[in-house]
Amino acid sequence: MTLTLIGVVGADTGGYSCIVTNAYGSVTSSVANLTVVDPLILIRPTNQTVNLGNDAAFSITCIGTLPLSLNFGRQHLIARLTA
């Protein structure tokens, strides 16, 4: 038998166990811990080479429990984004 959690989220983090029962009694399994990586970066920013005076754009794709806060920076904070 298998317990399958579909589309896990941060709230699913925790310990899971199973209780097996029959006419003669019951037994409880040991606890199996589930750790959900939340938030998760799916696509990381890539290196850029641009000519002087041109723009450079750094993109990231991430998922996680809302709200998400993203900070892009170089030596000091450049931009703070909330999703």
Order of alpha helices (4+ residues) and beta strands (2+ residues): beta-beta-beta-beta-beta-beta-beta-beta
